[in-house]
């Protein structure tokens, strides 16, 4: 099954002289063929047409391959013969005519050996190994695969080496050496991944799935086979797809999922029929007949088995013949015809003994032993070409082994040193990155604090200067006796308003300054919240702020846990904020609710409300957003920032809900005492 790799490599290499052809569809190529008289171009176009039709119209593919071979032989072009024999062998393989495939692949091998083309020799050996393996002649297959590996190893061709290793694994699977086969597939997968051989992955997944299927490990088998099918479709490996489907169908048969198995066998049959592959159809029919036997449909099963047996005999396929006789024996026994069952069983055993004869097993065993030894000692052998006698060879090998031990030891020490050095560099880099992140964080904090500082210096310079200038102006007027009593009375009201604003501002600025310098110490205690609300209401009522109605809905004996002064400042600022944005004579309500050890305080007004875009920035340090109240009161934006910091210092959170024109509610939480 790995032969598709080689066919694509050879044909693509030969058509490289006309790269535009590879992109053409069959109709365009046939137009090119009709309009050219150059034999070299005609050969390349015809060969490409054969390749493009091989899974669409198998008859046309064979016709074009015959034409290509006729041109190659008439011109006696060795390079063209190699490509033509390769395509003819490939078509014979996908049609199941392995005897013809052996003939063409042998012709191909003779040509490339004469040209001393090592890469092509490795490919041809692999072709022949596949042909013999499909016929069940595993000793011949093992020989050709190991020979292919030796040639590929000599020229250091990793792709051909991994293909040979994979194919050796498939032979070991048929011989029941499952663990050794898995080792080969693991090595093949590793090499494929290292060299970017993406087509090799589904082949190895299918082979591993087949091994686990034979070991009755159905979970691992299904996992590998489904991955193989997915990757096969993605890579468009049509030559591999029916084989994966047969393995999946076999899995579902053994797990009694007969409907699933039949559906998958049908898919495999359609692919084989598209390439006129009688051998493949016969293999699928054998699988279907097993299901029919289990369903007690004996007559249809008998017809399929006998048809498959006839195909096996026509192709001289010993392995399929064995399977046919074995199934005929099982079928006869299920029908109660024990005499016929015994006869079929004898045929089955005779064929099996001849196919897996002691001579064949011993031959493979000796080949395996020789191949393992060659593989293990390959590097040592290449360094000992000039040995004169056995003793010198032994001494040199010992010397080389000692050198390898020393080199290995030094390498381990060097790698360990490099590893330790790398770990130290990683640790240093990690510390540097952490230090840089900390510096960046500190810089961001400093920049933010500078912005806050600039903001509040601006507040101090503007909001403190204005009321002091107003007071200075009034005093000058009084000193010059230039103001009447009535005018003085009106100015006093305005002055009181500015004074209240200035007093609040100074208190907030002082508290904020202490907070920024970490001089404000938190002294948490038990705080009676209803009483604290009353005290604030009494204080604010004495200031005659818009004649507001202040309503305390906090239940008596509601105790919170926090710093008394901080909570008091939060309440005072939130109440003043509510007064500021309420109309004269309006209501302000304060309530409290308890839940899961926390108390949520709510300060509600029924004033103008806050726009949604403003709500998002009210508590941001760098914004300090402020707007005038309903009586043209000024603000600084500092109060809400202080509220947020004081609430968080006490372990709580603060937020708001507001609707324009209907009022706002500010919430903050603190722990229940």
VOTI-28911 format. One record per residue: x, y negated, z of N, C-alpha, C in turn. Coordinates in pm, whole numbers, plus 50000, padded with zeros to 5 digits. Atoms other than C-alpha are relative to their C-alpha. Example, Ala and Ser with C-alpha at 12.3 -4.5 7.8 and 13.67 -1.06 7.14 Angstrom:
<sites>
500895011950000512305045050780500904988050000;499185011949994513675010650714499234989150073;
</sites>
This chain:
<sites>
500805012150000500005000050000500844987350000;499165011949999502944976550041500514996649859;499445002250132503744979449672499484987249936;500525012450060501584949049587501004988750016;498965010249981504304927349736500995000249884;498944998950099506834940749491499504996449861;500535002850132504594938949186499884985149978;500155014550013503824902649252501364993449984;498675006050008507524894849303500605001649862;499394997350130508644911348980499304992049890;500735006550109505874897948757500154984950008;499855014549985506074862848901501384995649954;498665003650040509824862848846500174999949849;499854999250145509504872948483499224989149928;500815010450064506834847048406500514986250039;499485012949956508914819748569500414991349882;499595007750117510064809648222498864991749944;501175007650045506494797948148499104997450119;500735001849875505274784848487498594995249983;501365005150018502204767748343499015011449982;500904988850026500774801848251499355005150127;500524994649874500354811848614498764992750047;501145008049957497794783948660498805001649908;501074999150098495694793048353499005010950039;500984989349983492434812848367500115009549881;499844990150109492074844248147499594994649863;500455005250130490114826047872501074991049938;498975009050051492794799147841501225007849953;498844992050038495534825447832499765007349868;500294993050126493774844347552500084990349882;499865010250105493624811847352501494997949968;498555001450019497384807447409500555011949922;499524987850066497934843547298499704999849850;500395000350142496054838346971500814989749921;499355011250070498014806646892501535000450006;498534999449992501584818446956500525012149923;499354989050072503914839846748501315004050066;498764997049929506884839346988499805012650085;500194987249931507304875347114500224998950150;499735001549857508764864847449498814993650072;501185006549940505854841347520498825009549998;501114990450009503374867647397500105010550110;499834989949894504854893247634499584994450136;500335006049870504604869747934498514997550015;501445002849994501024859447849499225013050017;500714987149993499894895547794500145006150140;499784994349867501474906848122499194992450106;500775008049905499834878048308498515002949987;501414996450020496454886748152499685013450067;500214987049935496844922648271499854998250151;500045002549855497514910048622498694993250042;501215007449964494534886148619498745008549986;501184991650020492124913048495499995012450089;499884987049933493314941148725498905002650104;501104998049906490534935048981498664994849946;501245005150060487964920548737499495009249889;500354991250112488034942848427501185009449980;498854991149995490304972648481500375005249860;499734994850135489934985448123500834989949922;499235010350071491154952147980501404998750059;498695000749937493984951548235500925010849945;499194989050055495184985648110500364997449854;499735002750142494874974947746501144989849986;498965010250007497004943847805501355005650047;498734994249954499614963948001500615009049892;499514991750111499864988547707500634991249891;499445009250101500394959247467501364994450044;498745005449948503094944447693501125010449990;499004989350008504894978147712500435002449855;499674997950141504714981947332500994989349951;499075010750040506394947847283501385002450061;498724998049931509074955647545500805011249937;499284988650057509924989447388500424997249855;499635002850139509864976547028501204990549994;498895009549997512264948247121501185005350082;498984994149913514214970547362500564989850101;499635009749896514224942747622499955007150136;499994992949872515324958547950499194992550107;500745007749900513934930148163498495001249980;501424998850029510574933047988499495014150032;500404986349965510514970948028499795001550150;500134999349854511084967148401498654994350044;501275006349963508124943348429498815008249953;501114992350057505904964648204499795013150077;500124987649924506684997548385499454997250141;500495003649866506084980048717498494997849998;501445002650010502644967648605499245012849970;500664987350030501755001648455499915008850125;500014992249877502755018748779499024994550101;500935006349905500774993648983498565003149963;501364996950044497624998748772499665014750027;500234985849972498015036448806499735002150149;500184998649855498285032749182498624995450044;501305004949953495165011149229498855007849939;501054991450056493235035349004500045014050061;499894987049934494385064949216500715010549918;499284990450086496375081348934501475000050042;498665000649943499475087449147501025007949918;499084992550086500955112948906500564990949890;499535009650102501095086448631500854989250063;499215010349931502365061348884501435004850022;498664994549979505295084448965500804999649869;499315000150129506115087148594500534986049967;499585013750034506195049448536501034994650099;499065005049900508005042348862501375006549985;498714993650027510695067848777500704993549880;499425007050115511195051048438500564986450042;499575013049948511435017848618501315001550077;498804997849919514025031948862501235002649913;498874997050088516225045548582500564987249936;499565012450063516305011248415500784991150098;499355009249906517204991248726501295005950056;498744993849959519835016748831501064997549893;499075002750109521425012748488500484985650000;499635014249992521424975048539500734996550129;499375002049869522844979148893499394988050075;500755010749933520174955449022499505005450135;500304994149869520124963849395498604996350050;501335004349953517014943249474498905007849929;501004992550077515034959949195500035014850035;499904985949959516354994349300499225002350129;500734998749872515034988949654498504999849976;501425000850030511644979449508499505012949935;500414987950071511465009449274499955012150093;500014989049902512395033549553498774999250088;501205001849918509595018949758498755004049922;501134996050085507165023549463499825015250005;500074985450004508005060349443499595005850135;500404995449867507715064849820498514998650021;501455001949989504195050449808499235010449921;500694990150083503195073649524499975013750069;499944986849935504385104949708499215000150131;500755000749874502865093350036498505001349975;501434999350031499435088549875499595014049957;500304986250039499665123949737500185009850116;499814991349884500535137650083501345007050002;498674993950003504125146849995500944991350085;499385009349906505575130950305501525001550008;498544998649998509075145850285500624991749889;499505008250111509575129749943499834985050031;500275014049968507975097450062501024994850101;499065004349897510225095950371501394997849939;498695001350064513305101350153500104986749924;499935012150083512475073149912499924987350086;500105011949915511475048750189501334997250072;498735002149930514715054450382501094995649903;499055004550101516715050850060499784985249968;500335014150026514915017949992500544991150112;499495007849886515815006050342501534998649992;498535000550006519495015050293500474989649896;499595009650105519714995149968499694985850044;500385013549955517834965350113500934995050110;499095003849891520074965650422501374996249944;498685002850057523194966250207500064986049938;500015013550061522134934150027499384989750095;500545008849895520664919650351498724992949953;501295005350045517204914750198498955003350107;500884997649884514974910650506498605004149958;501354996650043511674912250314499905014649960;500064986050044512454945550149500305009550116;499744991649882513844959050478498735001950082;501214998849917510624951250666498935008349930;500964991850074508534966850387500355014850014;499574986149987510594998750403499725005250142;500254995949861510344999850784498515002650021;501454997949990506574995550760499595013349936;500394987850071506275023650504500495012650072;499534988649919508425046950716499035002450115;500974998749891505975039750999498735007049956;501224993350048503035050950782500205015149986;499704985650009504745084450716500015006250140;499964994849863505425088951089498605001350058;501394999149955501735082051153499365012849949;500584987750058500725110250915500585012450065;499364988549935503185133251093499655000950148;500444999649860501595125251431501004994150098;499005006249911504655106651570499564985450028;500695012849987502445078051689500844989350070;499215010049927504725060951942501174994849916;498895004050087507645060851699499494991249885;500615008150107505335047451427499724985950050;500295013349943504215018951656501284991850015;498725007249989507875010351719500404994149864;499665004850135508435007351342499124988149961;500905011050036505344985351297500324987450080;499645011549917506464963251585501234992849942;498805005950061509894958051423499634992949870;500405006050128508284951451084499254986950021;500755012349970505904925751235500954988950043;499035010049953508784907951409500794993949886;499235005150114510824905251089499114991449910;500925007650086507784893750888499754986150056;500245013049937507074866151139501244991149990;498775007950002510714855451141500284994249862;499705004750136510924852050761498804993549931;501185006450058507424837850707499265008849900;500704990650089506064869250536498555001550048;501385000249951502374861150593499185011749949;500744988650053501124889350370500285012850079;499664987949925502894914750591499165002150123;500744999149874500764906750897498795009249990;501174991150005497464923050784500375014649974;499564986150021499354953950660500385006550133;499584994449871500914958851003498825001550095;501194998949914497614951751183499175012149962;500754988350046495874978050969500705012950044;499264987949964498635003551032499935002850150;500104998349854498594997451409498595004450038;501384995849974494785000051408499795014649968;500124985950039495055033651228500625009150106;499354991949896497485046751491499105001050124;500874999849881495195036651779498715007849974;501174992150036492245051951592500295014850015;499624985849989494085085151572500255003950146;499784997349858494975082051942498714998950082;501335001549937491225076552019499924987950092;500095012549924491925042352167499194990249914;500875006850096488915027151992499984984850018;500045014549976489014992952157501174992949930;498835005950065492564985252042499945002049849;500114997350143491865001251705499094989749933;500955009550059488834979051639500584985949999;499415013449991490674947651755500994997749885;498995001450105493574953551513499395000849861;500594998350134491404964851221499164987949960;500795011950032489034935051243500924988149966;499035010550034492034911451249500595002549861;499424996750131493514929950951499024996649887;501005002850104490244926750755499864984949978;500115014650011489964889550831501204994249924;498795005250065493574882750726500135005049856;499974994650136493254905250421499144991649907;500895008450082490294885150293500604986049983;499425013550007492054852250376501164999649902;498834999550088495204863050187499665005849862;500474994350127493114878749903500845012249960;499244987850027494954912149933499035011249961;501034990650045492464932149727500485014450009;499474986449998494754962649715499935006050140;500024994949862494714965550096498585001350054;501335001049939491044957550164499275013450012;500754987449985489484991950085500635009350104;499364991549899492065009250304499584995850140;500455004949869491174986950601498545003950024;501434996549987487474992850532499835014850034;500094985649969488005030750533500355002850146;499634997949860489745028950870498894995150094;501115005149917486935007451014498815009549996;501124990750012484295031050877500255012750082;499654988149921486155060451033499834997450150;500165003849859486215041951366498535000450040;501435000449966482445036151357499375013949991;500494986250004481865072451256500325007150131;499604993049878483825085151554499304994550124;500745005749886481915061451785498485000849978;501414996950025478565073851641499194988149948;500715011550059477705040651469499885002649849;500034994850136476665057951147499554989649897;500485010250095474745029250983501114990149965;498885009250023477705006051027501055006649910;498984992850076480085032350891499595001249854;500474998450138477925038650580500094986849923;499955013150066477675001250503501434996449960;498605003350029481454997350521500565009249891;499574990950106482065028450309499494995249864;500555005150125479765013350044500834988449946;499165011350043481894981550037501315005049940;498744994350052485065002349989499785006449863;500304993450128483405022149708499914989849887;500155010250105482514990249518501364994749954;498665004750038486144978649528500715010549915;499344989450076487445012449409499395001449859;500644998750131484865013749129500414988749906;499605011350084485964979249008501345002449932;498704996850061489424993948935500025014349944;500114986250051488135028148814500865009750080;499154991849913489905044149112499215012250047;500714987749966488475079549115500515005750132;499394994549878490885089949389499424992850123;500535007649887489725061849619498545003050025;501424996649986486045069249550499855013750064;500054986549943486685105949631500314999650150;499695001349857488295096149964498814994650078;501175005849934485285074650053498875010250008;501074989949999482865102549953500235010450110;499714990749891484655125650196499544994250134;500445006449876484045100550476498504999750012;501475000349997480385096850380499445013950027;500494986449979479975134750371500045004050147;499964997249856481055136850736498774994450071;501205006049939478215113050827498775008049961;501164992150045475745133150616499905013250076;500014987649922476785164950801499434997550139;500525003249866476135148151136498504997249996;501445002750015472715137351003499245012149945;500564987350048472115173650885499454998849858;500335000950142471835162850520501045008349925;498944990950042473775193450413500225000349848;499844998850145473075195050038500734987949940;499235011550052474145158849957501455000150046;498634999449948477185164150179500825009949918;499294989750077478115196049988500404994749862;499715005350134477905178149652501174990250004;498925010049991480145149649765501345006750028;498734993449967482755172949916500555007449878;499544992550117482885195149606500514990649890;499535009950098483195164049383501384994750040;498705004949952486055151049600501085010649982;499034989150016487755185449589500455001049854;499654999450142487615185549209500964988649964;499105011450025489195150849201501385002650059;498734997349934491895161549448500835010049919;499284990150079492795191849236500524993949869;499585006150127492925170848916501214990950019;498865008949972495385146849084501135007350073;499004992349925497305175049260500254993550137;499925006849871496555157149589499785010250111;500104989549901497335182949856499284995650127;500615004749875496295161750157498484999149987;501445001050018492835154650014499375013949986;500534986450014492365191249919499855006550137;500084994749863493115201150281498764994650070;501165006149934490505176450408498685005449943;501224994850063487935189450156499675014050052;500244986449952488365226150257499615000150148;500335000849857488265216650624498544996050019;501405004449988484945198250578499045010549947;500864989250052483505226550365499845011050104;500074990049895484335250550648499044995650111;500905005449896482595227950904498565000449952;501355000250055479575224150674499405014049995;500514986250007479235261650615499665005250139;500274995649862479455268050988498714993750053;501225006849954476735241851057498765006049933;501134993750071474545259350794499805014550041;500114986149954475165293050960500625010049906;499344991050096477135307550668501445002150047;498694998449936480045320050877501025006749908;499074993650093481535341450599500654989449909;499475010750085481865311150368500894990650082;499215008849913483135290550661501395005650020;498714993649980485895315850721500864999049874;499265000950126486855315750352500584986049979;499515013850015487085277850341501104997050101;499005002449897489025278050667501355006049959;498754993850046491595302050520500684991349893;499435008950103492025279650215500624987550064;499535012149929492405249850446501345002750069;498774996949927495085266950660501155002949904;498944996950096496995279950358500584987249938;499545012650057497135245450200500774991750102;499345007749896498075229150529501395005550028;498704993849975500845254250587500984997349887;499115002650113502185248350237500424985349995;499695014350004501945210450262500924996150115;499185003049882503325208050614500825012450036;499214987949980505655237450573501164997350095;498865001149910508495244850807501184993449931;498895006050075510935235350533499844984949990;500235014450012509285201550483500244993150134;499835005949868509185194650858501484999050035;498575000249969512835204350897500744989749915;499375009850088513805183250597499794985850053;500305013349946512045152850741500764997850130;499295001349872513575159951084501474996449976;498585002750028517105160850940500174986049939;499945013550058516395129750732499844989350107;500215009549890515105112251042501274998450083;498805000249917518155121951244501124992449931;498955006850075520505110350971499714985049988;500385014050018518595078150916500184992250131;499835006949870518535069351289501484997650028;498565001249973522255076251319500624989149913;499465010250091523035055051014499594986150045;500495013249959520865026751139500704995250127;499395003749872522355027551489501454996049984;498565002450012525985028551376500364991849876;499765006950127525615006651066501104989450013;499025010949988527584976551190501405005450029;498684994149970530374998351333500585006549874;499514993150119530585018451012500534990249896;499535009850099530944987350795501344994050038;498705005249956533934976551005501105010549994;499024988949995535645010450962500225006449863;499894994550135535935014150584501375006149972;498644995650033539725019650588500525010650098;499514990149902539845047250853500735011349927;499204989550063542435074250774499695013850057;500324987049943541485101951016499034998150116;501045000549898539005110751287500484993550128;499505005749875541225101051580500094984849991;499915014550018541905066551440498604993850001;501385005150001538175062351377499444999150141;500515000049862537365071851736500624988650080;499335010949928539995047651871499454986449959;500505013050048538755019451651498584997550052;501365001749949535145025751751500014996250148;499895003149858536155025552117500454985650019;499495013749991538104993452063498884989949967;501105008950038535134977551886498944999250109;501005000049892532784988352164500474991450116;499475008149890535084972952423499914985049968;500115014150042535214940852222498564995250012;501415003749993531434940952195499554997750144;500355001849858531144945552572500514986650051;499415012749955533514916452633499244988249940;500735011050067531784894852373498614998550059;501345000549942528414904152514500034993450137;499895005849865529574895752867500254985049993;499725014350015531044862452755498774992549949;501205006450054527904855052560498964997950109;500965001349890525734862052864500404988650093;499515010849911527944839453078499774986449935;500175012850070527884812252814498534995949994;501435003150006524124814952770499474995750136;500455003749866523644813653146500454985850034;499485013649974525874782853167499204989649923;500805009350081524014766352881498614998450059;501345000549941520734775753045499974991250125;499955008149878521774760753379500174985249966;499795013850043523044729553204498714994149944;501265004750057519814727153011498964997250106;500965002249891517784731053328500294987050074;499645012649931519764703053493499604988049915;500395011250087519214680953189498494997850002;501465001149995515534688853194499544993250128;500375005949871515354680153565500334985150004;499605014250002517294647653513499044992049911;500935006950089515094638353218498634998250064;501305000849932512014646153423500014988850104;499905010649898513234623653706500044986249934;499945012850070514084595953457498634995849949;501355003150050510634598453301499094995550113;500815003949884509004597453644500374986050047;499545013249955511164567453737499504989149904;500475009850099510264549753411498504997650015;501455001549982506574556753469499704991950125;500215007649876506864543353824500314985249978;499655014150030508634511753698498894993549918;501075005550084505944507253433498764997150084;501165002049913503244511853695500184987650087;499735011749915504914486253922499934987249918;500055011950085505314462053631498554996149970;501425002850026501624465653549499344993750121;500595005549877500714459353911500464985650022;499495013649982502994428753927499354990349901;500645008650099501544415153606498564996850040;501375002149956498044420253741499944990450118;499975008949883498974403354071500324985749958;499715013550050500474374153878498774993549940;501245005350056497234370453689499034995850111;500885003349886495294371454017500504987350069;499435011849933497704346354173499694987349922;500295011750083497314322453876498544996250009;501435002749992493564326153894499644992550128;500425006049873493354317554260500724987050031;499395013349991495864289354246499154989749926;500895008850075493564274853981498774996550081;501185002349915490624279354217500314990050110;499635008949889492454262954504500184985749951;499705013550049493644233454293498744992649957;501205006750053490194226854148498904999050105;501174999849912487584237954401500264993650136;499715007149873489374223754708500164985049976;499765014150029490334191054541498694992349983;501235007150032486784182454426499254995150124;500735005049882485004181354768500824990050081;499185009549924487974163554930500004986349933;500085012750072487944137154657498664993150022;501345005749977484184132954705499924993750138;500025005149863484594128755081500824987250010;499165012049998487434103655026499274988249938;500725010850067485234083654788498914994150087;501095004749912482314081855032500574991850114;499405007449889484614070855315500464986149955;499605013150054486024042855094498814990649985;501225008150016482504030955012499484995150135;500475003849867481544031255380500904989250060;499065009649944484694012455475499764986049942;500245012950065483883985055224498554995250016;501405003449975480253984955339499244998449867;500605001250134479233991254976498955010849975;500984989250016476674018855038498874998050099;501175001749912473164016855178499775012650080;500304988449915471784039955446499295010949920;500744990150080469424056355197500945007549906;499044993650089472254062454951500915009350079;499144991749915474384075855236499325013250035;500764988049965471624100055335500005009949884;499994991150118471424113954977501385006149976;498644995050019475194116754950500375010550105;499704990449892475324134855285499525014049965;500534986850040473104162755148500935006649897;499094994650101475374166854847501325004150063;498744997149933478404165255072499915012750084;500194987849921476974192255297500105012449910;499954988750094476484214854998501445003249960;498614998050039480074209654885500825005250118;499284995449881481284214455243499775015050023;500314985749982479454247855273500765008649898;499274992650104480954259054943501505000650033;498565000649970484434247655052500345008950119;499744991649882484154264855391500015014949961;500044985950047483144297655224501255003349920;498824997850082485954293854974501255001750085;498804999349914488584287555245500025013250076;500064987349927487374317455449500395011749908;499694989150095487504340055143501464999949959;498605000950039490924326955038500915004950111;499174995549887492344332855386499945015250014;500144985449990490904367855401500735007049885;499334993950116492174375255050501534999650015;498555001449981495664362155133500515010350100;499594989949901495844384255443499985014149940;500124986850062494684413955240501165002749905;498904998350095497334408454966501335001950070;498744998649925500074405755231499985011950094;500164988349912498814437355405500064996050148;500035004749861498414416355720498655002450065;501354998049948494744424655753499895014450049;500024986649941494594454255989498575004950013;501334994049991491654477555977499835006050139;500304994749867490144484356318498575005449996;501334994050017487274508456264499365002750137;500774998149877484564510656525498555002649965;501424997650018480914518156574499294986549984;500625012950031478874489756413498505001949990;501464999650006475164483856477499564991049886;500185007350125474104473456126498814990650002;501185008849996470624459256194500314987150075;499625011749919472064436056460500954990949920;499065007850079474884425256225499274992149891;500805007050101472334416355954499284988150063;500715011049932470324395456205500954988350028;499045010649969473444376156310500314991849875;499725007150124474214367455948498804991749955;501215007550037470614357155881499874987450085;500115011649911470634334156187501004989349962;498975009650037473914318256081499644992749871;500315006050129472764312455722498734991750005;501245007749987469314300255828500294986050053;499665013149943470944272156027500584990549895;499425008250106472524260155702498944994849903;501145004750081469044254555547500275002049851;499674997050139470004271955222498745003349922;501144998450091467044267054984498745005150070;501184995349926464594276455262499615014249959;500244986250042464964313255169499355008050112;500594990849904462934340655340500915012250009;499034989149982465494365455481499345011550074;500744988649944464024400255549500985011250032;499134989249954465884426655754499205012850009;500714987150000464624461755672500925011450047;499104989749948467574479955831499425005350131;500584994549876466174503956095500914997350120;499235002049876467204497056451500795012650032;499134988849960469964518856596500605007449879;499274994450115471554524356253501464996250017;498615002849967475234527756330500925004949887;498984996450098478024527256071501375000350064;498634998949950481734533656111500934992349906;499135008050084484114506955986500524988050077;499465012249940485924474156052498894989550004;501105009349979483394449556201500164987449915;499795012650072484954418256044499865001949849;500104997650144485234433755699498565002149957;501414997550034481654446255696499214987150008;500695012849983480504412255822500264991049879;499675008350117482354394655538499275005049877;500714994450116480834418355283498544995850002;501415003849988477314412155412499814985149971;500155014450016477834374355429500144995949853;499805003750140479184372055074498855004949911;501114994950081476434393954931498734992150023;501205008149972473734373655108500134986449933;499795013050063475264340654991499845001149848;500144997750144475454355054639498535001149961;501444998650026471764364654658499304986550009;500595013449984470844329554783500324991549878;499535008350111472874313554507499165002149875;500694997150124470974330954230498505002450018;501444999449976467494329254388499434985949995;500685012950001464984301354348499614996150142;500395004449864464124280054655498715006650044;501184993849942461654297254885499875014749967;500084986050037462414331854743500355009450115;499734989849898462904364654935501355006549975;498794991750005466114383155018499815011250101;500224988349914465854418655157501305007850016;498884990949975468484440255322499455012750061;500494987149951467804477455374501175009750011;498964989749984469744508855464499365013749991;500444986050006469374546155385501155009050040;498984990549956471224576055529499895012949918;499984987350073472304607355336501375006550013;498794991749994474894634455408501184992850064;498925006349923476904614555662500414986249950;499695013150053476874581955463498794990850013;501065010149997474874549655496500194991149878;499985008950116473994529855183499244987350034;500605013149975473334492755242499614993949865;500495006350122471274473854981499604985650027;500355014449989471094435654944499294996349870;500835002050119468254426654709499474985749994;500635013150022467154393554559499065001149881;501005000150107464374384454317500234987949910;499615011950073466304357854129500125002149850;499885000550146467564353253775500585012849939;499394987850053469374387053743501334997349931;498665001150059472694394053569500015007249866;499904994050133473414400853203500855012950005;499254987249997474664436753129501494998249975;498585001650029477964424552980500754993650117;499375006349883478624404253297500145010350112;499964989949893477824433753527501295008249996;498844991450015480784453053386501294993850051;498735006549964483384426953488499954992950135;500155007749876482054413453818501045003450105;499104995749893484374434154037501465000949955;498634999050048487534431353823500864988750053;499095009749938490464414153988500394988849905;499415009950091491784397153681498964991149935;501035007950066488424383753565499564988350088;500465010749910487154364453869498844992349939;501095006450072483894357653685499124992150097;500885008349918481704329453821499104991849911;500945008950070478644309653713499224992150104;500735008449904476534282453872498685006350036;501244994449950473524291454084498804992249952;501265006350042469904281154049499944985450044;499975014149955470644248554240501324993649960;498745005450052473804241854042501175002350094;498904997149909475954257554315501185005849921;498804994850064479524264554213500475012950068;499424988049942481354297554268501405002149949;498624997350042484824312154233500185014149944;499824986150041484224348854160500845007950098;499134993449903486424356754460499225008550099;500784993149897483634368154693499775014649968;500304986150036482664399754503501275008449993;498734992650003486324409254453500405003950142;499714996949860486854406854831499085011050052;500954989849956483684427154890500465013949955;499564987050054484984454954664501215005350077;498794995549932488414456254831499715003950145;500304997049859486974455355188499185012850011;500794987749997484394482355111500895012249977;499124988650030487084504954959501015002350111;499114998349885489424498055255499345008450108;500754992349900486694513255472499535013549945;500294986750055486414543755245498715000949923;501274999750069483184533655069500114995849855;500085004350139482044522654723498954989049989;500945011050020480174492354587499574999849854;500525001050136477954488154279498754991449999;501195008350008474944468954155499055005249896;501044997750100471674472253968499314986749978;500575013250025470214442053793499205000249871;500815001850119467544432253543499764985149983;500105014450026467524397853383498564995350022;501315005949973464634376753515499275006450115;500704993149891463724401653791500845001450126;499164999649881466674400254029501065010649997;498874990749991469624420854145500025006750136;499794993049873470454446654413501445004750003;498634995649979473994451354542500025010850108;499924988949907474784484554715501455001850044;498684995349957477734494854930499815010750107;500124988749908478414525655140501074999350108;499024997949893480144532855470499585012350077;500274987449929480414563355686499054997650117;500895000549884477784570555944500815002750126;499264998249875479074567256300499605013050066;
</sites>
